[in-house]
Amino acid sequence: MITLQTLILPEPSICTELPLYVQTDGATGFSQSRQELWTGAGGKLGFNSYFNLFSLDKWMKGCGLDSLIVELIGSGRAYIRVVQAAEERSWNVIYSEIETLEAGTPFQIDISDLIDRSVQGLVFVDIRGLDADGFTFTGGRFATHDTPGDLPRLAVSITTFKREEQVRETVARLSDFIEGFAYAEQIHVQVVDNGNSAEIPASPRVTPIDNPNYGGAGGFARGLMEATKAGFSHCLFMDDDASFHMENIARTYMFLAFSKDRRNAVAGAMINNTHKWAMWENGAWFDGSCRPISCGDDLREPKEVIKMELASGQQRPATLYGGWWFFAFAIDQVKHHPFPFFVRGDDISFSLMNDFNIHTLNGVVSFQDDFSEKESAQTLYLDLRNHIIQHLVTPELERSALGTAKVPIRFIMRSMLRFHYESAQAQLLAWQDVMRGPDFFDENIDMAQRRADIKDMMDKEVWRGIDQADLSEKKRLTKISRPIRTLIGTYTLNGHLIPFSARFWDKINLTMADRGIVYPAYGARKVTYLSANRDKAYTVTQSKRRFFATCWQMTRMLIRFMREYDNLKTSYRSGYDRLTAPEYWQKKLG
């Protein structure tokens, strides 16, 4: 039998939110050191969880499995059920028996002929202990008697820059996993080192590659180029500090191995490290901005998990994309290599401009730091560049000149309504740089000059020690009801249209959770933002002079953009083909 998906349990270094792995009821316990679950008489273990349910719909549509077996390892007498859950219909208990499991002897249930293939949906197992001595669960899996075709030769390509400790740890975990994986000979790790500092030793499983610092785009372009040259059939792009269960690799590899369509690609979901029970992005789609799917879903709640997983198998937006913290694909399906964005947006355009059939798989997820902590004038500059270009080059995203211009206007206004005038200036610079045409990206591929330019713009929006911050507050407008406060903030452009608001409106402190949102700043004249650890802060203050000066610059840019739009779009569509060709990157990277 071939394992498709292993039932996994919490790892202290990854995530300890037990309900993401198993739902418990009654007398139950989990041994972290022994990686086993126990339930007394009447206690229940439900694997209708984010990490351990089996997405029958996705595996059947993507891989066309003929056989499916549930295997459990444990000891004791228990009531075991296998449940098939489908959308908008009653769930079907396809197996229900009282069984006695012997320690070390796998217990198998062949559900190949029990599942309803017309509805598919999801499958999960639940176990209820029956004896006073209890039932111990030590492992399980979903497996098949099917045989894959040609096994993928998978290059796991990591791009790193000056994160020596994190990437070494990631590579060590990957190496240990691969050694024990059934298809170890088919997987190899590439570490593209843009900082030339990681000092990763070469081994039969790992190849370090020094690379010039052309950002994530240059690093992943190099990884793709090296994987192609080495004869790999598939590539997996991955972050250097990725925190995830190694089961990510196993599930992804098996899904690709059994795939009926070479276009099939696997995009890893993302969970925020701040709240490891909440989905941040179960895939995302793009139109004017990045739109994460299932953001905020509580993964501790089985109903939310099942609803999310059923929906992700049915609803596939035309502009779905996968983040490069974890993205696996067949190399022969790549028509466009990464665009030289440096960072930000390269993964979006790579998904949109190549004809991938992108899937998410439950449990294939990376735990990442909060994006709002990473926001800066530089990241906002990079974000706006890529947002405009996506609409210029992607046929599915084509808009009128004014429709496209609404993207930078919205970005800039969002910054100014929060009094981030320095960020707004960086975003204006991004719009201006896009207007320079595609050759600007080639000429500034390392972003060295622009990084220096943006750094010179910064004065107020710079993190400083908390001891330098004035944390006193004065709240009046910010205490009124949300609907009224929203009206005041919206129609006065957060006080910029009201005389003396810069003198009399509120002074408030906001946390990282509110940093990227406009509404919390409504009614304020001065805002102090606190870092996640509350050891740093910076303060921004309303300035009508800077607001209207930036608005005037934005208006002039809008007029120019409307006038040059058609030529600009033509230039980017031809330039995109040139700058994403393998020959371009071979010339740049040597």
C-alpha positions as CSV (number, residue, x, y, z in Angstrom):
1,M,0.0,0.0,0.0
2,I,1.0,3.6,-0.6
3,T,0.4,6.2,2.0
4,L,-1.5,9.3,0.8
5,Q,-1.9,11.1,4.1
6,T,-0.7,10.3,7.6
7,L,-2.7,11.3,10.7
8,I,-0.5,13.7,12.6
9,L,-0.5,15.1,16.1
10,P,0.8,18.4,17.6
11,E,4.6,19.1,17.5
12,P,5.7,21.6,20.2
13,S,8.0,23.5,17.7
14,I,5.2,23.9,15.1
15,C,1.7,24.1,16.8
16,T,0.2,22.8,20.0
17,E,-3.5,23.6,19.3
18,L,-4.8,20.1,19.8
19,P,-8.3,20.8,18.2
20,L,-6.6,21.4,14.9
21,Y,-5.5,17.7,15.0
22,V,-8.2,15.9,16.9
23,Q,-11.6,16.8,18.5
24,T,-11.8,15.3,22.0
25,D,-14.8,14.6,24.3
26,G,-15.0,12.9,27.6
27,A,-12.1,11.2,29.3
28,T,-9.2,11.7,26.9
29,G,-5.5,12.7,27.0
30,F,-2.6,13.4,24.7
31,S,1.0,12.5,25.4
32,Q,3.3,15.0,23.7
33,S,6.4,13.0,24.4
34,R,5.1,9.7,23.1
35,Q,2.9,11.2,20.4
36,E,-0.2,9.2,21.3
37,L,-3.8,9.8,22.3
38,W,-5.7,8.0,25.0
39,T,-9.4,7.7,25.7
40,G,-11.2,6.1,28.6
41,A,-14.6,4.4,28.4
42,G,-17.0,6.8,26.6
43,G,-14.2,9.2,25.6
44,K,-14.1,10.2,21.9
45,L,-11.4,11.1,19.4
46,G,-12.7,12.8,16.3
47,F,-10.3,13.3,13.4
48,N,-12.8,15.7,11.6
49,S,-10.0,18.2,12.0
50,Y,-8.0,20.6,9.7
51,F,-4.9,18.4,9.7
52,N,-6.5,15.0,9.7
53,L,-9.7,14.8,7.6
54,F,-9.3,13.5,4.1
55,S,-10.4,15.7,1.2
56,L,-12.0,12.9,-0.9
57,D,-13.3,15.4,-3.5
58,K,-9.8,16.9,-4.2
59,W,-8.0,13.5,-4.3
60,M,-10.7,12.0,-6.6
61,K,-10.9,14.9,-9.0
62,G,-7.2,15.5,-9.1
63,C,-5.9,11.9,-8.9
64,G,-8.8,9.6,-9.8
65,L,-8.1,7.0,-7.0
66,D,-9.7,3.6,-7.4
67,S,-8.9,2.3,-3.9
68,L,-8.8,4.0,-0.5
69,I,-8.0,2.3,2.8
70,V,-8.1,3.7,6.3
71,E,-5.4,2.3,8.6
72,L,-5.4,2.7,12.4
73,I,-2.7,1.7,14.9
74,G,-3.6,1.4,18.6
75,S,-4.6,-0.9,21.4
76,G,-7.9,-1.6,23.1
77,R,-11.6,-2.0,22.3
78,A,-13.3,0.8,20.6
79,Y,-16.3,1.9,18.6
80,I,-14.9,3.0,15.2
81,R,-16.7,5.0,12.6
82,V,-15.8,6.3,9.2
83,V,-17.9,9.2,8.1
84,Q,-18.4,10.8,4.6
85,A,-19.4,14.4,4.8
86,A,-20.8,16.1,1.6
87,E,-22.1,19.6,0.9
88,E,-25.8,20.3,1.5
89,R,-26.8,16.8,2.4
90,S,-26.8,14.5,5.4
91,W,-23.5,13.0,6.4
92,N,-23.2,9.2,5.7
93,V,-21.6,6.8,8.2
94,I,-20.0,4.4,5.8
95,Y,-18.3,2.2,8.4
96,S,-19.5,1.6,12.0
97,E,-18.1,-1.3,14.0
98,I,-16.8,-2.3,17.5
99,E,-13.3,-3.5,17.1
100,T,-10.4,-4.6,19.3
101,L,-7.0,-3.4,18.1
102,E,-3.7,-5.1,19.1
103,A,-0.7,-3.0,19.8
104,G,1.7,-2.8,16.9
105,T,-0.8,-4.5,14.5
106,P,-2.3,-2.1,11.9
107,F,-6.1,-2.3,11.6
108,Q,-7.3,-1.7,8.1
109,I,-10.7,-0.6,6.7
110,D,-11.1,-0.8,2.9
111,I,-13.6,2.0,2.1
112,S,-13.1,1.8,-1.7
113,D,-16.6,0.4,-2.3
114,L,-18.2,2.2,0.7
115,I,-17.7,5.8,-0.3
116,D,-20.3,7.5,-2.5
117,R,-18.3,8.7,-5.5
118,S,-21.2,10.7,-6.8
119,V,-21.0,13.2,-3.9
120,Q,-17.3,12.7,-2.8
121,G,-16.9,15.5,-0.2
122,L,-14.7,14.6,2.9
123,V,-13.9,11.5,4.9
124,F,-12.9,11.3,8.5
125,V,-12.6,8.8,11.3
126,D,-13.8,9.0,14.9
127,I,-13.1,6.5,17.7
128,R,-14.9,6.1,21.0
129,G,-13.3,4.0,23.8
130,L,-15.4,1.3,25.3
131,D,-13.5,-0.3,28.2
132,A,-12.4,1.1,31.5
133,D,-8.7,0.3,30.7
134,G,-9.1,2.7,27.8
135,F,-8.0,2.8,24.2
136,T,-4.6,4.1,23.0
137,F,-4.2,5.6,19.5
138,T,-0.6,5.7,18.2
139,G,-1.0,6.4,14.5
140,G,-3.0,6.1,11.3
141,R,-3.1,6.9,7.6
142,F,-5.2,7.0,4.4
143,A,-3.6,4.7,1.8
144,T,-4.2,3.2,-1.6
145,H,-3.5,0.1,-3.6
146,D,-3.2,2.2,-6.7
147,T,0.1,2.7,-8.4
148,P,1.3,6.1,-9.6
149,G,2.7,6.6,-13.1
150,D,6.1,8.2,-13.4
151,L,7.2,9.3,-10.0
152,P,8.0,13.0,-9.8
153,R,11.6,14.1,-9.3
154,L,11.0,17.0,-6.9
155,A,13.5,19.8,-6.3
156,V,12.7,21.6,-3.1
157,S,14.0,25.1,-3.8
158,I,14.6,27.5,-0.9
159,T,15.6,31.1,-1.4
160,T,17.4,32.7,1.6
161,F,18.9,36.1,2.4
162,K,20.8,36.7,5.7
163,R,18.7,34.2,7.7
164,E,21.5,31.8,8.4
165,E,20.1,30.2,11.6
166,Q,16.6,29.8,10.3
167,V,17.6,28.2,6.9
168,R,20.0,25.8,8.5
169,E,17.3,24.6,10.8
170,T,14.8,24.2,7.9
171,V,17.4,22.3,5.8
172,A,18.2,20.0,8.8
173,R,14.6,19.2,9.3
174,L,14.1,18.5,5.6
175,S,17.1,16.3,5.4
176,D,16.0,14.2,8.3
177,F,12.5,13.8,6.8
178,I,13.8,12.9,3.3
179,E,16.0,10.2,4.7
180,G,12.9,8.4,6.1
181,F,10.6,9.1,3.2
182,A,9.5,6.2,1.0
183,Y,10.5,8.1,-2.1
184,A,13.7,9.8,-0.7
185,E,15.6,9.2,-3.9
186,Q,13.2,11.3,-5.9
187,I,13.6,14.5,-3.7
188,H,16.5,16.9,-3.5
189,V,16.9,20.2,-1.6
190,Q,18.4,23.3,-3.3
191,V,19.3,26.3,-1.1
192,V,19.7,29.5,-3.2
193,D,21.7,31.8,-1.0
194,N,21.2,35.4,-2.1
195,G,23.3,36.6,0.9
196,N,26.2,34.2,0.3
197,S,26.3,33.7,4.0
198,A,24.3,30.6,5.0
199,E,27.2,28.2,4.7
200,I,25.0,25.2,4.0
201,P,27.2,22.1,3.5
202,A,26.6,20.1,0.3
203,S,25.4,16.6,0.8
204,P,23.7,13.9,-1.3
205,R,20.4,15.4,-0.3
206,V,21.3,19.2,-0.4
207,T,22.9,21.5,-2.9
208,P,23.8,25.0,-1.8
209,I,23.9,27.7,-4.6
210,D,25.4,31.2,-4.1
211,N,23.4,33.8,-6.0
212,P,23.4,37.6,-6.5
213,N,20.8,39.4,-4.4
214,Y,18.0,40.0,-6.9
215,G,15.4,39.3,-4.3
216,G,12.9,36.5,-4.1
217,A,12.3,36.7,-7.8
218,G,15.9,36.2,-8.6
219,G,16.4,33.5,-6.1
220,F,13.4,31.4,-7.2
221,A,14.3,32.0,-10.9
222,R,17.7,30.6,-10.1
223,G,16.1,27.6,-8.3
224,L,13.9,26.9,-11.3
225,M,16.8,27.2,-13.7
226,E,18.9,24.8,-11.6
227,A,16.1,22.3,-11.2
228,T,15.5,22.3,-14.9
229,K,19.1,21.9,-15.7
230,A,19.4,18.9,-13.3
231,G,16.5,17.1,-14.9
232,F,13.8,17.5,-12.1
233,S,10.2,17.1,-13.2
234,H,8.7,19.2,-10.4
235,C,9.8,22.1,-8.2
236,L,8.6,23.3,-4.8
237,F,9.3,26.9,-3.9
238,M,9.6,27.4,-0.2
239,D,10.5,30.1,2.4
240,D,13.8,29.8,4.3
241,D,12.2,30.2,7.7
242,A,9.2,28.0,6.9
243,S,7.5,26.5,10.0
244,F,5.5,23.5,9.0
245,H,5.0,19.7,9.6
246,M,7.1,17.6,7.2
247,E,3.8,15.9,6.3
248,N,3.4,19.0,4.0
249,I,6.0,17.5,1.7
250,A,4.6,13.9,1.9
251,R,1.0,14.9,1.0
252,T,2.2,17.3,-1.8
253,Y,4.5,14.7,-3.3
254,M,1.8,12.0,-3.3
255,F,-0.8,14.3,-4.8
256,L,1.6,15.2,-7.6
257,A,2.5,11.6,-8.1
258,F,-1.0,10.5,-8.6
259,S,-2.2,13.6,-10.5
260,K,-4.1,13.0,-13.8
261,D,-3.3,16.5,-15.0
262,R,0.3,17.9,-15.4
263,R,-1.1,21.4,-14.7
264,N,-2.0,20.4,-11.1
265,A,-0.1,22.5,-8.6
266,V,-0.3,22.6,-4.8
267,A,-0.4,25.9,-2.9
268,G,0.2,25.8,0.8
269,A,-2.1,27.7,3.1
270,M,-0.9,30.1,5.7
271,I,-1.6,30.5,9.5
272,N,-0.5,33.5,11.5
273,N,1.9,32.7,14.3
274,T,0.0,35.1,16.6
275,H,-3.2,33.0,16.5
276,K,-2.3,29.5,15.4
277,W,-6.0,28.5,15.5
278,A,-7.0,30.9,12.8
279,M,-6.6,30.5,9.0
280,W,-4.9,33.5,7.4
281,E,-5.1,32.4,3.8
282,N,-6.3,29.1,2.3
283,G,-5.2,30.2,-1.1
284,A,-6.0,33.7,-2.4
285,W,-7.2,35.4,-5.5
286,F,-6.3,38.7,-7.0
287,D,-8.4,41.6,-8.4
288,G,-7.3,45.1,-7.5
289,S,-5.8,43.6,-4.3
290,C,-4.9,40.3,-2.7
291,R,-8.0,38.6,-1.4
292,P,-7.2,35.8,1.0
293,I,-9.7,32.9,1.1
294,S,-11.2,31.8,4.5
295,C,-9.2,34.5,6.4
296,G,-10.1,34.3,10.1
297,D,-11.8,30.9,10.0
298,D,-11.5,29.2,13.4
299,L,-9.8,25.9,12.7
300,R,-10.7,24.6,16.2
301,E,-14.3,24.4,15.0
302,P,-15.1,21.3,12.9
303,K,-18.1,22.9,11.2
304,E,-15.9,25.8,10.0
305,V,-13.2,23.5,8.9
306,I,-15.5,21.2,6.9
307,K,-17.3,24.2,5.4
308,M,-14.0,25.7,4.3
309,E,-12.6,22.5,2.9
310,L,-15.8,21.7,0.9
311,A,-15.9,25.2,-0.5
312,S,-12.2,25.2,-1.5
313,G,-12.8,22.1,-3.6
314,Q,-15.7,23.6,-5.4
315,Q,-15.0,27.4,-5.7
316,R,-12.0,28.1,-7.8
317,P,-11.6,31.8,-8.7
318,A,-10.1,32.5,-12.2
319,T,-7.3,34.5,-10.6
320,L,-6.4,32.1,-7.8
321,Y,-2.7,32.2,-6.9
322,G,-0.3,30.4,-4.6
323,G,2.2,32.1,-2.2
324,W,5.8,31.1,-2.5
325,W,6.1,30.2,1.1
326,F,5.0,26.8,-0.3
327,F,4.1,26.2,-4.0
328,A,4.7,23.0,-5.9
329,F,4.3,22.6,-9.7
330,A,5.4,20.6,-12.8
331,I,8.3,22.4,-14.5
332,D,7.2,21.6,-18.0
333,Q,4.0,23.7,-17.4
334,V,6.0,26.9,-16.8
335,K,5.7,29.3,-19.8
336,H,6.8,32.4,-17.9
337,H,9.6,32.4,-15.3
338,P,9.4,35.0,-12.4
339,F,9.1,38.7,-13.3
340,P,12.0,40.7,-11.7
341,F,9.9,42.4,-9.1
342,F,12.7,41.8,-6.5
343,V,10.1,40.7,-3.9
344,R,6.3,41.1,-3.6
345,G,4.0,40.1,-6.4
346,D,6.3,37.6,-8.2
347,D,4.3,34.7,-6.8
348,I,1.0,36.3,-7.9
349,S,2.1,36.9,-11.5
350,F,3.8,33.4,-11.7
351,S,0.4,31.8,-10.9
352,L,-1.7,34.1,-13.1
353,M,0.6,34.0,-16.2
354,N,1.2,30.2,-16.1
355,D,-1.7,27.8,-16.7
356,F,-1.6,26.0,-13.4
357,N,-4.6,24.1,-11.9
358,I,-4.0,25.2,-8.3
359,H,-5.1,23.1,-5.4
360,T,-5.0,23.5,-1.6
361,L,-4.8,20.4,0.6
362,N,-6.0,20.5,4.2
363,G,-3.0,20.4,6.6
364,V,-0.5,21.6,3.9
365,V,0.2,24.9,5.6
366,S,3.0,27.2,6.8
367,F,3.0,29.1,10.0
368,Q,4.2,32.6,9.4
369,D,4.7,35.9,11.3
370,D,2.0,38.5,11.0
371,F,2.2,40.4,7.7
372,S,1.3,43.6,9.4
373,E,4.5,43.5,11.3
374,K,6.5,43.4,8.0
375,E,4.7,46.4,6.5
376,S,6.9,49.3,5.9
377,A,7.2,52.1,3.3
378,Q,9.4,49.8,1.3
379,T,7.0,46.9,1.3
380,L,4.2,49.3,0.4
381,Y,6.3,50.6,-2.5
382,L,6.9,47.0,-3.7
383,D,3.2,46.0,-3.2
384,L,1.9,48.9,-5.3
385,R,4.3,48.3,-8.2
386,N,3.1,44.7,-8.5
387,H,-0.6,45.5,-8.1
388,I,-0.5,48.0,-11.0
389,I,1.5,45.6,-13.3
390,Q,-0.8,42.7,-12.7
391,H,-3.6,44.7,-14.2
392,L,-1.4,45.8,-17.1
393,V,-0.2,42.3,-18.2
394,T,-2.9,39.8,-17.1
395,P,-5.8,39.4,-19.6
396,E,-8.2,38.3,-16.9
397,L,-7.5,41.5,-14.9
398,E,-7.7,44.0,-17.7
399,R,-9.4,47.3,-16.8
400,S,-9.9,50.7,-18.2
401,A,-7.3,53.4,-17.5
402,L,-9.4,54.9,-14.7
403,G,-10.2,51.4,-13.3
404,T,-6.5,50.6,-13.1
405,A,-5.6,54.0,-11.7
406,K,-8.0,53.3,-8.8
407,V,-5.5,50.8,-7.5
408,P,-2.7,53.2,-6.7
409,I,-5.2,55.9,-5.6
410,R,-6.7,53.5,-3.0
411,F,-3.2,52.5,-1.8
412,I,-2.1,56.1,-1.3
413,M,-5.3,57.3,0.3
414,R,-5.2,54.4,2.7
415,S,-1.7,55.5,3.9
416,M,-2.7,59.2,4.2
417,L,-5.9,58.6,6.1
418,R,-3.6,56.9,8.7
419,F,-1.2,59.9,8.5
420,H,1.5,57.7,6.9
421,Y,2.6,60.5,4.5
422,E,6.1,59.1,4.1
423,S,4.6,55.7,2.9
424,A,2.3,57.7,0.6
425,Q,5.3,59.3,-1.0
426,A,7.0,55.9,-1.4
427,Q,3.8,54.7,-3.1
428,L,3.8,57.7,-5.4
429,L,7.3,56.8,-6.3
430,A,6.2,53.2,-7.1
431,W,3.5,54.6,-9.5
432,Q,6.1,56.8,-11.1
433,D,8.5,53.9,-11.5
434,V,5.8,51.7,-13.2
435,M,5.3,54.6,-15.6
436,R,9.0,54.3,-16.6
437,G,8.2,51.0,-18.3
438,P,9.4,47.4,-18.0
439,D,13.1,48.3,-18.6
440,F,13.1,50.0,-15.2
441,F,12.8,46.6,-13.6
442,D,15.7,45.2,-15.5
443,E,17.9,48.2,-14.8
444,N,17.0,48.2,-11.1
445,I,16.8,44.4,-10.6
446,D,18.7,44.6,-7.3
447,M,16.6,47.4,-5.9
448,A,19.7,48.9,-4.3
449,Q,19.1,52.5,-5.4
450,R,15.4,52.5,-4.6
451,R,16.0,50.9,-1.2
452,A,18.3,53.7,-0.4
453,D,15.9,56.3,-1.7
454,I,13.0,55.1,0.4
455,K,15.2,54.8,3.5
456,D,16.1,58.5,3.0
457,M,12.4,59.4,3.0
458,M,11.8,57.9,6.4
459,D,11.7,60.1,9.5
460,K,8.4,59.6,11.5
461,E,7.6,56.1,10.4
462,V,10.6,54.5,12.0
463,W,10.4,52.1,15.0
464,R,12.0,53.5,18.1
465,G,12.4,52.3,21.7
466,I,9.2,52.5,23.7
467,D,10.9,54.8,26.2
468,Q,11.0,57.5,23.5
469,A,7.2,57.4,22.9
470,D,4.5,59.6,24.4
471,L,1.8,57.0,25.3
472,S,-0.6,59.5,26.9
473,E,-4.1,59.4,25.3
474,K,-7.0,61.7,24.8
475,K,-10.2,60.1,23.5
476,R,-13.5,61.7,22.6
477,L,-14.3,61.0,19.0
478,T,-12.7,57.6,19.0
479,K,-15.2,56.6,21.8
480,I,-18.4,57.2,19.8
481,S,-20.3,54.4,18.0
482,R,-18.7,52.8,15.0
483,P,-21.3,53.9,12.4
484,I,-21.1,57.5,13.4
485,R,-17.3,57.4,13.7
486,T,-17.1,55.8,10.3
487,L,-19.3,58.5,8.7
488,I,-17.2,61.3,10.3
489,G,-13.9,59.7,9.2
490,T,-15.0,58.9,5.7
491,Y,-16.7,62.2,4.8
492,T,-14.0,64.4,6.4
493,L,-11.1,62.2,5.1
494,N,-10.2,61.7,8.7
495,G,-10.2,65.3,9.6
496,H,-8.2,66.6,6.7
497,L,-11.2,68.6,5.4
498,I,-12.1,70.0,8.9
499,P,-10.4,73.2,10.2
500,F,-8.6,72.8,13.5
501,S,-9.0,69.0,13.7
502,A,-5.2,68.7,13.9
503,R,-5.5,70.6,17.2
504,F,-8.7,69.2,18.8
505,W,-9.2,65.6,17.6
506,D,-7.9,62.6,19.6
507,K,-4.5,61.2,20.5
508,I,-4.5,57.4,20.6
509,N,-2.3,54.3,20.8
510,L,-2.9,51.4,18.5
511,T,-1.5,47.9,18.4
512,M,-0.2,45.9,15.4
513,A,-3.6,44.3,14.8
514,D,-4.9,47.8,13.9
515,R,-1.8,49.0,12.1
516,G,-2.9,48.2,8.5
517,I,-6.5,49.2,8.9
518,V,-7.9,52.7,8.3
519,Y,-10.9,52.7,10.6
520,P,-9.0,52.5,14.0
521,A,-7.3,55.8,13.1
522,Y,-10.6,57.6,12.4
523,G,-11.2,60.5,14.8
524,A,-7.6,60.9,15.8
525,R,-5.1,63.6,15.1
526,K,-2.1,61.7,16.4
527,V,-1.6,58.0,16.5
528,T,1.2,56.0,18.2
529,Y,1.6,52.5,16.9
530,L,3.0,49.8,19.2
531,S,5.0,46.8,18.0
532,A,3.7,43.3,18.8
533,N,6.0,42.9,21.8
534,R,5.2,46.5,22.8
535,D,8.9,47.3,23.1
536,K,9.0,49.7,20.1
537,A,6.7,52.4,18.8
538,Y,6.4,55.3,16.4
539,T,4.0,58.3,16.2
540,V,2.3,59.9,13.2
541,T,0.4,63.2,13.2
542,Q,-2.2,64.7,10.9
543,S,-0.8,67.3,8.5
544,K,-3.1,69.0,6.1
545,R,-0.2,70.5,4.3
546,R,1.4,67.1,3.5
547,F,-2.1,65.7,2.7
548,F,-3.0,68.2,0.0
549,A,0.5,68.4,-1.4
550,T,0.4,64.6,-1.9
551,C,-3.1,64.8,-3.4
552,W,-1.9,67.4,-5.9
553,Q,1.0,65.1,-6.9
554,M,-1.4,62.2,-7.2
555,T,-3.7,64.2,-9.4
556,R,-0.9,65.1,-11.8
557,M,0.2,61.4,-11.9
558,L,-3.4,60.3,-12.6
559,I,-3.6,62.7,-15.6
560,R,-0.3,61.4,-17.0
561,F,-1.3,57.8,-16.4
562,M,-4.7,58.2,-18.2
563,R,-2.9,59.8,-21.2
564,E,-0.2,57.1,-21.5
565,Y,-2.2,54.1,-20.4
566,D,-2.6,52.3,-23.8
567,N,1.1,52.7,-24.7
568,L,2.1,51.6,-21.2
569,K,0.0,48.5,-21.4
570,T,1.4,47.5,-24.8
571,S,4.9,48.1,-23.5
572,Y,4.4,45.9,-20.4
573,R,2.8,43.0,-22.3
574,S,5.8,42.7,-24.7
575,G,8.3,43.5,-21.9
576,Y,6.8,40.9,-19.6
577,D,7.4,38.1,-22.2
578,R,11.0,39.2,-22.5
579,L,11.7,39.6,-18.8
580,T,10.2,36.2,-17.9
581,A,12.0,34.2,-20.5
582,P,14.5,31.6,-19.4
583,E,17.1,33.3,-21.5
584,Y,16.7,36.6,-19.6
585,W,17.5,34.9,-16.3
586,Q,20.3,32.8,-17.7
587,K,22.0,36.1,-18.9
588,K,21.4,37.8,-15.5
589,L,22.4,34.9,-13.3
590,G,25.1,33.4,-15.5
